[in-house]
Amino acid sequence: MNVPVMADMMAQGKQPEILFWVGAAGSYDDKAKKISRAFVKILHQAKVDFAVLGTEESSTGDAAKRAGNEFLFQMQAMMNIEVLNAYEVKKIVTCDPHSFNTLKNEYPSLGGKYEVYHHTQFIQNLIAEGRLEINNTTFKGKRLTFHDPCYLGRANDVYESPRDLIKRLGVNLTEMKRHKSTALCCGAGGAQMFKDAEAGDKEVNVLRTEDAIETKPQIIATGCPYCKTMMTDGVTFKEKNDQIVVKDIVELIAEANQL
């Protein structure tokens, strides 16, 4: 895939329209890499001039901060801010709500002030500008439910952009009982992804998957790489892999547009 790197673009005297912040999951996790690839395909289709930091990108420090290691968070943040400011980055788009929340809300006080968008917001803008269309026949009539990522929804009040894109796919969207501001966490937020479960009778991701299964979906859509992993594991636990697929919204859009 053709993915321009910021250092190369700057060497040519070019400044891209956006910086695509890939994030730790989107770089290393096999499920999340598919989200990154799908988003790059959409960017190419819409002829967006973009770049990634490549090896210069480090973790935003979200997991360290949520786990209580403020010192490590500030070290990671300052390194990233130094790189971003050196490249005079203005607009950042990411597929990871954890990175979105950290870059948007935590970095400004440390000197990193940028326009930050979740990929669903950016794709919505591309459609509004007439730069992208979504094919509404591929998934037409499919039963779908959407899981709100915590750091997108309750932390940043972004509820409509993912739903707007889902409706454009021509699917039958059925909301879970707990959705939008009452949505339940998938179990990965707040650095919980990286620790063992606490005492209880059920894993959080299984509980959330049961919420989704109640809607009798063929597809569970989400907008976060961590949510995708947790919900996929939940579907596997409930032995529903042959009936339900879990995909990020941008994967669905890329498939619908046959990219």
TORFI-103910 format. One line per 4 residues: for each residue x, y, z of N, C-alpha, C. Coordinates in nm, 3 decimals, m for minus. Layout:
// TORFI-103910
X:Y:Z:X:Y:Z:X:Y:Z ~ ...
// end
This chain:
// TORFI-103910
0.083:m0.120:0.000:0.000:0.000:0.000:0.087:0.125:0.000 ~ 0.039:0.227:m0.068:0.113:0.353:m0.073:0.075:0.438:0.049 ~ 0.164:0.441:0.149:0.140:0.520:0.270:0.256:0.619:0.286 ~ 0.234:0.745:0.253:0.342:0.844:0.262:0.386:0.868:0.406
0.515:0.889:0.424:0.571:0.916:0.557:0.605:1.064:0.566 ~ 0.576:1.122:0.682:0.590:1.267:0.702:0.731:1.317:0.668 ~ 0.833:1.244:0.713:0.972:1.287:0.690:1.002:1.300:0.541 ~ 0.951:1.204:0.462:0.974:1.207:0.317:0.902:1.325:0.253
0.778:1.350:0.299:0.701:1.460:0.242:0.767:1.595:0.271 ~ 0.814:1.610:0.394:0.877:1.736:0.433:1.008:1.757:0.355 ~ 1.079:1.646:0.328:1.203:1.654:0.250:1.175:1.704:0.109 ~ 1.051:1.677:0.061:1.011:1.724:m0.072:0.944:1.861:m0.066
0.938:1.917:0.055:0.877:2.049:0.072:0.725:2.047:0.069 ~ 0.666:1.929:0.100:0.520:1.917:0.096:0.462:1.911:0.238 ~ 0.342:1.967:0.254:0.270:1.960:0.381:0.136:1.891:0.355 ~ 0.113:1.771:0.409:m0.011:1.700:0.380:m0.133:1.768:0.442
m0.250:1.734:0.387:m0.376:1.788:0.441:m0.398:1.740:0.584 ~ m0.371:1.611:0.608:m0.388:1.554:0.743:m0.270:1.464:0.779 ~ m0.249:1.449:0.909:m0.160:1.345:0.959:m0.250:1.232:1.009 ~ m0.230:1.112:0.958:m0.303:0.995:1.005:m0.225:0.936:1.123
m0.284:0.950:1.244:m0.222:0.894:1.364:m0.266:0.748:1.374 ~ m0.176:0.656:1.349:m0.212:0.513:1.339:m0.243:0.455:1.477 ~ m0.163:0.490:1.577:m0.186:0.439:1.712:m0.123:0.303:1.733 ~ m0.107:0.265:1.859:m0.039:0.140:1.893:m0.115:0.018:1.840
m0.246:0.014:1.863:m0.325:m0.101:1.818:m0.322:m0.110:1.666 ~ m0.345:0.003:1.600:m0.348:0.005:1.453:m0.216:m0.030:1.388 ~ m0.108:m0.022:1.466:0.025:m0.055:1.414:0.063:m0.201:1.436 ~ 0.020:m0.256:1.551:0.072:m0.387:1.592:m0.031:m0.500:1.600
m0.156:m0.466:1.632:m0.257:m0.570:1.650:m0.314:m0.613:1.515 ~ m0.320:m0.743:1.491:m0.361:m0.793:1.359:m0.503:m0.751:1.322 ~ m0.596:m0.754:1.420:m0.733:m0.712:1.391:m0.737:m0.562:1.359 ~ m0.661:m0.484:1.436:m0.663:m0.339:1.420:m0.590:m0.294:1.294
m0.491:m0.372:1.248:m0.421:m0.337:1.124:m0.519:m0.332:1.007 ~ m0.622:m0.417:1.013:m0.722:m0.419:0.906:m0.799:m0.287:0.903 ~ m0.820:m0.228:1.022:m0.887:m0.099:1.031:m0.800:0.009:0.966 ~ m0.670:0.007:1.000:m0.575:0.105:0.944:m0.572:0.095:0.792
m0.565:m0.029:0.742:m0.559:m0.049:0.596:m0.687:0.000:0.528 ~ m0.800:m0.030:0.589:m0.928:0.012:0.532:m0.936:0.165:0.525 ~ m0.888:0.232:0.630:m0.893:0.379:0.632:m0.800:0.438:0.525 ~ m0.684:0.377:0.507:m0.591:0.425:0.403:m0.655:0.410:0.265
m0.728:0.299:0.243:m0.797:0.279:0.115:m0.900:0.389:0.091 ~ m0.972:0.425:0.197:m1.072:0.532:0.186:m1.005:0.665:0.156 ~ m0.893:0.693:0.223:m0.819:0.818:0.199:m0.774:0.827:0.053 ~ m0.726:0.714:0.000:m0.683:0.713:m0.140:m0.802:0.734:m0.234
m0.914:0.667:m0.203:m1.032:0.682:m0.289:m1.080:0.827:m0.292 ~ m1.074:0.894:m0.175:m1.120:1.033:m0.167:m1.012:1.133:m0.209 ~ m0.896:1.078:m0.251:m0.782:1.161:m0.294:m0.739:1.262:m0.186 ~ m0.730:1.210:m0.063:m0.684:1.293:0.049:m0.532:1.290:0.054
m0.472:1.405:0.066:m0.327:1.417:0.078:m0.292:1.394:0.226 ~ m0.233:1.279:0.258:m0.208:1.246:0.398:m0.068:1.189:0.416 ~ m0.027:1.177:0.543:0.100:1.112:0.576:0.090:1.053:0.715 ~ 0.179:0.959:0.745:0.191:0.903:0.880:0.331:0.938:0.933
0.349:0.927:1.063:0.482:0.954:1.120:0.575:0.835:1.103 ~ 0.518:0.716:1.084:0.602:0.596:1.069:0.675:0.565:1.198 ~ 0.804:0.541:1.189:0.882:0.503:1.308:0.895:0.616:1.410 ~ 0.859:0.738:1.370:0.867:0.851:1.463:0.744:0.859:1.554
0.641:0.778:1.524:0.521:0.780:1.608:0.541:0.689:1.729 ~ 0.511:0.741:1.847:0.518:0.662:1.970:0.377:0.656:2.029 ~ 0.358:0.574:2.132:0.228:0.569:2.200:0.192:0.708:2.251 ~ 0.064:0.742:2.246:0.021:0.873:2.297:0.043:0.882:2.448
0.056:0.768:2.513:0.072:0.767:2.659:m0.059:0.745:2.732 ~ m0.167:0.721:2.655:m0.300:0.703:2.715:m0.300:0.592:2.820 ~ m0.248:0.475:2.783:m0.253:0.362:2.876:m0.175:0.391:3.004 ~ m0.059:0.456:2.989:0.021:0.490:3.107:m0.056:0.586:3.199
m0.120:0.685:3.140:m0.195:0.784:3.220:m0.313:0.720:3.292 ~ m0.390:0.639:3.219:m0.508:0.575:3.281:m0.466:0.478:3.391 ~ m0.349:0.418:3.375:m0.301:0.323:3.477:m0.237:0.395:3.595 ~ m0.225:0.529:3.585:m0.175:0.607:3.699:m0.031:0.652:3.689
0.036:0.621:3.574:0.176:0.660:3.561:0.186:0.793:3.484 ~ 0.158:0.902:3.555:0.155:1.035:3.494:0.293:1.075:3.440 ~ 0.397:1.033:3.510:0.533:1.067:3.468:0.564:1.007:3.330 ~ 0.533:0.879:3.313:0.557:0.813:3.183:0.470:0.877:3.075
0.344:0.907:3.109:0.256:0.973:3.012:0.317:1.104:2.962 ~ 0.363:1.186:3.055:0.417:1.317:3.013:0.544:1.301:2.930 ~ 0.626:1.201:2.962:0.746:1.174:2.881:0.707:1.139:2.737 ~ 0.609:1.046:2.725:0.566:1.003:2.591:0.500:1.119:2.516
0.416:1.194:2.587:0.345:1.306:2.524:0.443:1.412:2.474 ~ 0.539:1.448:2.556:0.635:1.553:2.519:0.718:1.513:2.396 ~ 0.754:1.385:2.390:0.829:1.336:2.272:0.745:1.351:2.145 ~ 0.618:1.309:2.156:0.529:1.318:2.040:0.503:1.462:1.999
0.481:1.548:2.098:0.452:1.689:2.070:0.571:1.755:2.000 ~ 0.690:1.718:2.045:0.812:1.772:1.982:0.818:1.737:1.834 ~ 0.787:1.611:1.804:0.788:1.565:1.664:0.677:1.634:1.584 ~ 0.556:1.636:1.639:0.442:1.695:1.568:0.463:1.844:1.541
0.514:1.915:1.641:0.537:2.059:1.624:0.650:2.087:1.525 ~ 0.750:2.000:1.525:0.861:2.017:1.431:0.812:2.007:1.286 ~ 0.710:1.921:1.265:0.651:1.905:1.131:0.538:2.004:1.105 ~ 0.513:2.090:1.202:0.406:2.191:1.191:0.271:2.127:1.158
0.242:2.018:1.226:0.116:1.946:1.205:0.000:2.030:1.258 ~ m0.106:2.040:1.176:m0.224:2.118:1.216:m0.345:2.028:1.241 ~ m0.362:1.927:1.153:m0.483:1.844:1.158:m0.445:1.696:1.170 ~ m0.501:1.629:1.271:m0.471:1.487:1.296:m0.601:1.407:1.289
m0.598:1.292:1.222:m0.712:1.200:1.218:m0.665:1.064:1.269 ~ m0.745:1.002:1.354:m0.708:0.871:1.407:m0.830:0.779:1.412 ~ m0.806:0.649:1.401:m0.913:0.549:1.411:m0.931:0.502:1.556 ~ m0.847:0.552:1.645:m0.845:0.505:1.784:m0.900:0.613:1.878
m1.019:0.593:1.938:m1.075:0.692:2.029:m0.987:0.723:2.150 ~ m0.904:0.628:2.191:m0.813:0.653:2.303:m0.711:0.760:2.261 ~ m0.653:0.742:2.143:m0.559:0.843:2.089:m0.632:0.974:2.063 ~ m0.752:0.965:2.007:m0.834:1.083:1.978:m0.855:1.166:2.105
m0.897:1.101:2.211:m0.923:1.170:2.337:m0.797:1.232:2.397 ~ m0.687:1.157:2.392:m0.561:1.204:2.451:m0.503:1.321:2.371 ~ m0.498:1.308:2.239:m0.444:1.415:2.154:m0.531:1.541:2.164 ~ m0.662:1.522:2.172:m0.756:1.635:2.170:m0.764:1.705:2.306
m0.764:1.626:2.413:m0.793:1.683:2.545:m0.674:1.692:2.640 ~ m0.573:1.607:2.623:m0.460:1.603:2.717:m0.337:1.677:2.664 ~ m0.320:1.678:2.531:m0.198:1.737:2.474:m0.194:1.891:2.475 ~ m0.309:1.961:2.460:m0.301:2.109:2.455:m0.231:2.173:2.573
m0.252:2.121:2.694:m0.190:2.181:2.813:m0.039:2.157:2.817 ~ 0.009:2.064:2.732:0.154:2.034:2.726:0.219:2.098:2.602 ~ 0.140:2.179:2.532:0.196:2.250:2.416:0.164:2.188:2.282 ~ 0.075:2.087:2.282:0.038:2.022:2.156:m0.104:2.058:2.118
m0.120:2.164:2.040:m0.255:2.211:2.002:m0.281:2.179:1.855 ~ m0.376:2.086:1.833:m0.406:2.042:1.696:m0.556:2.028:1.678 ~ m0.599:2.029:1.551:m0.736:1.990:1.517:m0.735:1.838:1.515 ~ m0.816:1.775:1.598:m0.813:1.628:1.606:m0.950:1.571:1.570
m0.951:1.474:1.480:m1.076:1.413:1.435:m1.071:1.261:1.449 ~ m1.185:1.203:1.488:m1.201:1.058:1.479:m1.229:1.026:1.333 ~ m1.190:0.909:1.289:m1.204:0.879:1.146:m1.349:0.886:1.097 ~ m1.447:0.857:1.184:m1.587:0.868:1.140:m1.625:1.013:1.115
m1.573:1.104:1.196:m1.599:1.248:1.175:m1.537:1.294:1.043 ~ m1.413:1.249:1.019:m1.343:1.292:0.898:m1.410:1.238:0.772 ~ m1.453:1.110:0.777:m1.522:1.051:0.662:m1.655:1.122:0.637 ~ m1.723:1.158:0.746:m1.848:1.234:0.734:m1.823:1.367:0.662
m1.711:1.432:0.696:m1.675:1.558:0.630:m1.645:1.537:0.481 ~ m1.577:1.426:0.449:m1.545:1.395:0.309:m1.673:1.379:0.227 ~ m1.773:1.315:0.288:m1.901:1.295:0.219:m1.971:1.431:0.199 ~ m1.970:1.514:0.304:m2.034:1.646:0.297:m1.969:1.733:0.190
m1.839:1.714:0.169:m1.766:1.794:0.068:m1.776:1.734:m0.072 ~ m1.844:1.620:m0.082:m1.860:1.557:m0.213:m1.737:1.481:m0.261 ~ m1.648:1.449:m0.169:m1.523:1.380:m0.208:m1.534:1.228:m0.196 ~ m1.641:1.182:m0.132:m1.658:1.037:m0.111:m1.805:1.002:m0.112
m1.837:0.886:m0.171:m1.973:0.832:m0.164:m1.965:0.691:m0.108 ~ m2.071:0.650:m0.039:m2.074:0.514:0.017:m2.176:0.431:m0.061 ~ m2.132:0.316:m0.109:m2.221:0.224:m0.181:m2.320:0.164:m0.080 ~ m2.448:0.178:m0.105:m2.548:0.129:m0.008:m2.615:m0.001:m0.048
m2.550:m0.077:m0.137:m2.610:m0.204:m0.180:m2.543:m0.328:m0.119 ~ m2.412:m0.320:m0.092:m2.338:m0.437:m0.044:m2.396:m0.497:0.084 ~ m2.430:m0.411:0.179:m2.481:m0.459:0.308:m2.631:m0.432:0.325 ~ m2.698:m0.400:0.216:m2.840:m0.361:0.223:m2.924:m0.468:0.293
m3.000:m0.423:0.394:m3.089:m0.516:0.465:m3.024:m0.596:0.576 ~ m2.891:m0.591:0.588:m2.823:m0.665:0.695:m2.861:m0.606:0.831 ~ m2.876:m0.694:0.930:m2.908:m0.648:1.066:m2.778:m0.611:1.138 ~ m2.771:m0.487:1.186:m2.648:m0.436:1.246:m2.679:m0.364:1.377
m2.591:m0.378:1.475:m2.598:m0.295:1.595:m2.463:m0.227:1.615 ~ m2.466:m0.111:1.680:m2.343:m0.033:1.696:m2.308:m0.020:1.843 ~ m2.181:m0.051:1.874:m2.129:m0.035:2.011:m2.054:0.097:2.020 ~ m2.100:0.185:2.109:m2.035:0.316:2.129:m1.904:0.300:2.208
m1.789:0.338:2.149:m1.665:0.339:2.227:m1.672:0.448:2.335 ~ m1.625:0.417:2.457:m1.633:0.511:2.569:m1.565:0.644:2.539 ~ m1.444:0.637:2.484:m1.366:0.760:2.463:m1.415:0.842:2.345 ~ m1.504:0.783:2.264:m1.565:0.858:2.155:m1.698:0.916:2.202
m1.781:0.830:2.262:m1.913:0.871:2.304:m1.916:0.952:2.432 ~ m1.915:0.882:2.545:m1.934:0.951:2.672:m1.823:1.052:2.704 ~ m1.702:1.026:2.658:m1.591:1.119:2.689:m1.591:1.241:2.598 ~ m1.643:1.228:2.475:m1.634:1.339:2.380:m1.765:1.373:2.307
m1.874:1.309:2.350:m2.007:1.338:2.293:m2.015:1.319:2.141 ~ m1.940:1.224:2.089:m1.948:1.195:1.945:m2.035:1.071:1.928 ~ m2.160:1.093:1.896:m2.256:0.983:1.878:m2.311:0.975:1.736 ~ m2.321:1.091:1.670:m2.395:1.094:1.544:m2.312:1.058:1.421
m2.181:1.096:1.419:m2.103:1.068:1.297:m2.095:0.918:1.266 ~ m2.072:0.830:1.365:m2.071:0.688:1.329:m2.208:0.638:1.281 ~ m2.314:0.687:1.345:m2.448:0.642:1.306:m2.488:0.693:1.168 ~ m2.445:0.814:1.136:m2.473:0.869:1.004:m2.410:0.781:0.896
m2.286:0.739:0.919:m2.217:0.654:0.821:m2.283:0.517:0.812 ~ m2.325:0.463:0.927:m2.390:0.331:0.928:m2.519:0.335:0.845 ~ m2.597:0.441:0.863:m2.725:0.453:0.790:m2.700:0.461:0.640 ~ m2.587:0.520:0.600:m2.555:0.531:0.457:m2.520:0.396:0.395
m2.492:0.296:0.479:m2.459:0.162:0.428:m2.584:0.084:0.386 ~ m2.702:0.137:0.419:m2.827:0.070:0.381:m2.864:m0.047:0.471 ~ m2.805:m0.054:0.590:m2.833:m0.165:0.682:m2.954:m0.133:0.770 ~ m3.002:m0.236:0.840:m3.106:m0.216:0.942:m3.036:m0.200:1.076
m3.027:m0.076:1.126:m2.959:m0.049:1.253:m3.056:m0.067:1.368 ~ m3.022:m0.156:1.460:m3.100:m0.174:1.582:m3.011:m0.139:1.700 ~ m3.054:m0.043:1.780:m2.973:0.001:1.895:m2.986:m0.099:2.010 ~ m2.876:m0.116:2.084:m2.882:m0.194:2.208:m2.959:m0.113:2.313
m3.008:m0.181:2.415:m3.079:m0.109:2.522:m2.988:m0.004:2.583 ~ m2.862:m0.040:2.606:m2.764:0.056:2.657:m2.685:0.111:2.539 ~ m2.714:0.235:2.501:m2.643:0.295:2.389:m2.627:0.444:2.412 ~ m2.545:0.507:2.327:m2.511:0.649:2.341:m2.463:0.677:2.484
m2.527:0.770:2.555:m2.474:0.811:2.687:m2.489:0.703:2.794 ~ m2.571:0.602:2.769:m2.587:0.493:2.867:m2.513:0.366:2.825 ~ m2.432:0.377:2.718:m2.359:0.258:2.667:m2.266:0.200:2.773 ~ m2.250:0.069:2.767:m2.160:0.000:2.859:m2.022:m0.014:2.794
m1.918:0.002:2.874:m1.780:m0.016:2.825:m1.759:m0.160:2.778 ~ m1.676:m0.177:2.677:m1.644:m0.313:2.629:m1.552:m0.387:2.725 ~ m1.489:m0.312:2.816:m1.398:m0.373:2.913:m1.252:m0.339:2.892 ~ m1.221:m0.265:2.782:m1.080:m0.236:2.752:m1.035:m0.097:2.793
m1.129:m0.007:2.819:m1.095:0.133:2.848:m1.021:0.150:2.980 ~ m0.959:0.268:2.994:m0.889:0.298:3.119:m0.774:0.204:3.149 ~ m0.709:0.155:3.044:m0.594:0.062:3.053:m0.634:m0.076:3.103 ~ m0.764:m0.105:3.110:m0.810:m0.238:3.153:m0.770:m0.346:3.052
m0.744:m0.302:2.928:m0.703:m0.395:2.822:m0.579:m0.475:2.864 ~ m0.496:m0.413:2.948:m0.364:m0.470:2.976:m0.353:m0.534:3.115 ~ m0.465:m0.559:3.180:m0.459:m0.621:3.313:m0.560:m0.734:3.323 ~ m0.540:m0.818:3.423:m0.633:m0.928:3.445:m0.765:m0.875:3.499
m0.872:m0.950:3.474:m1.004:m0.910:3.521:m1.010:m0.915:3.674 ~ m1.093:m0.827:3.730:m1.114:m0.829:3.875:m1.221:m0.932:3.910 ~ m1.235:m0.958:4.038:m1.330:m1.060:4.084:m1.472:m1.027:4.039 ~ m1.546:m1.129:3.999:m1.684:m1.112:3.953:m1.731:m1.240:3.889
m1.853:m1.240:3.840:m1.905:m1.364:3.781:m1.905:m1.363:3.628 ~ m1.861:m1.251:3.569:m1.865:m1.243:3.422:m1.767:m1.136:3.373 ~ m1.701:m1.163:3.260:m1.614:m1.063:3.198:m1.701:m0.950:3.141 ~ m1.652:m0.827:3.148:m1.728:m0.712:3.098:m1.757:m0.726:2.949
m1.658:m0.774:2.873:m1.681:m0.785:2.728:m1.789:m0.887:2.694 ~ m1.802:m0.991:2.777:m1.908:m1.091:2.755:m2.044:m1.027:2.785 ~ m2.051:m0.951:2.893:m2.175:m0.881:2.929:m2.218:m0.786:2.817 ~ m2.121:m0.712:2.762:m2.152:m0.617:2.655:m2.191:m0.691:2.527
m2.127:m0.804:2.500:m2.162:m0.882:2.382:m2.304:m0.937:2.394 ~ m2.343:m0.973:2.515:m2.481:m1.020:2.537:m2.582:m0.909:2.506 ~ m2.546:m0.783:2.542:m2.630:m0.669:2.504:m2.650:m0.666:2.353 ~ m2.540:m0.687:2.281:m2.544:m0.681:2.135:m2.625:m0.797:2.078
m2.605:m0.918:2.131:m2.673:m1.038:2.080:m2.825:m1.027:2.094 ~ m2.869:m0.955:2.196:m3.014:m0.934:2.216:m3.081:m0.870:2.095 ~ m3.004:m0.792:2.018:m3.060:m0.724:1.900:m3.062:m0.815:1.777 ~ m3.015:m0.939:1.794:m3.009:m1.038:1.685:m2.934:m0.984:1.561
m2.811:m0.936:1.581:m2.738:m0.877:1.468:m2.666:m0.980:1.383 ~ m2.642:m0.942:1.258:m2.548:m1.017:1.174:m2.411:m0.950:1.181 ~ m2.413:m0.820:1.212:m2.289:m0.742:1.222:m2.292:m0.659:1.350 ~ m2.181:m0.663:1.426:m2.162:m0.568:1.535:m2.058:m0.469:1.484
m2.097:m0.343:1.473:m2.005:m0.239:1.426:m1.951:m0.161:1.544 ~ m1.826:m0.119:1.532:m1.769:m0.032:1.635:m1.675:0.068:1.569 ~ m1.620:0.157:1.651:m1.532:0.261:1.596:m1.404:0.270:1.676 ~ m1.357:0.156:1.726:m1.238:0.153:1.812:m1.170:0.018:1.801
m1.038:0.015:1.782:m0.968:m0.113:1.768:m0.977:m0.201:1.893 ~ m0.977:m0.138:2.011:m0.986:m0.216:2.136:m1.125:m0.276:2.151 ~ m1.227:m0.197:2.116:m1.364:m0.248:2.121:m1.381:m0.366:2.025 ~ m1.319:m0.354:1.907:m1.330:m0.463:1.809:m1.274:m0.593:1.867
m1.159:m0.583:1.932:m1.098:m0.702:1.993:m1.187:m0.760:2.102 ~ m1.236:m0.674:2.191:m1.315:m0.722:2.305:m1.448:m0.782:2.260 ~ m1.513:m0.719:2.163:m1.641:m0.770:2.115:m1.623:m0.899:2.033 ~ m1.512:m0.906:1.958:m1.481:m1.029:1.884:m1.459:m1.145:1.981
m1.384:m1.118:2.089:m1.361:m1.221:2.191:m1.493:m1.262:2.258 ~ m1.582:m1.164:2.276:m1.713:m1.193:2.336:m1.796:m1.282:2.247 ~ m1.795:m1.253:2.116:m1.870:m1.335:2.019:m1.814:m1.477:2.017 ~ m1.681:m1.488:2.025:m1.617:m1.621:2.028:m1.659:m1.697:2.154
m1.659:m1.627:2.267:m1.700:m1.689:2.395:m1.844:m1.741:2.388 ~ m1.930:m1.666:2.322:m2.072:m1.705:2.310:m2.094:m1.803:2.194 ~ m1.984:m1.844:2.127:m1.988:m1.939:2.016:m2.084:m1.894:1.904 ~ m2.070:m1.768:1.865:m2.157:m1.711:1.762:m2.078:m1.666:1.640
m1.954:m1.715:1.627:m1.867:m1.671:1.517:m1.925:m1.699:1.379 ~ m2.006:m1.804:1.369:m2.063:m1.840:1.239:m2.186:m1.755:1.205 ~ m2.234:m1.677:1.304:m2.356:m1.597:1.283:m2.330:m1.446:1.284 ~ m2.226:m1.402:1.359:m2.202:m1.259:1.379:m2.058:m1.222:1.344
m2.041:m1.113:1.270:m1.906:m1.058:1.247:m1.894:m0.924:1.320 ~ m1.773:m0.895:1.366:m1.746:m0.767:1.434:m1.651:m0.688:1.345 ~ m1.692:m0.567:1.306:m1.606:m0.487:1.217:m1.613:m0.340:1.256 ~ m1.504:m0.271:1.230:m1.503:m0.126:1.244:m1.583:m0.067:1.129
m1.644:0.049:1.153:m1.725:0.114:1.050:m1.645:0.136:0.922 ~ m1.518:0.174:0.934:m1.440:0.203:0.814:m1.412:0.076:0.733 ~ m1.405:m0.039:0.799:m1.390:m0.165:0.726:m1.516:m0.193:0.643 ~ m1.632:m0.164:0.702:m1.758:m0.184:0.632:m1.768:m0.093:0.510
m1.725:0.033:0.528:m1.730:0.129:0.417:m1.636:0.086:0.305 ~ m1.515:0.042:0.341:m1.419:m0.003:0.240:m1.473:m0.125:0.165 ~ m1.537:m0.218:0.237:m1.596:m0.337:0.173:m1.713:m0.296:0.083 ~ m1.796:m0.205:0.135:m1.913:m0.161:0.056:m1.867:m0.097:m0.075
m1.757:m0.023:m0.070:m1.704:0.044:m0.190:m1.609:m0.046:m0.269 ~ m1.600:m0.174:m0.224:m1.519:m0.276:m0.293:m1.374:m0.232:m0.309 ~ m1.316:m0.182:m0.199:m1.176:m0.138:m0.201:m1.086:m0.251:m0.149
// end
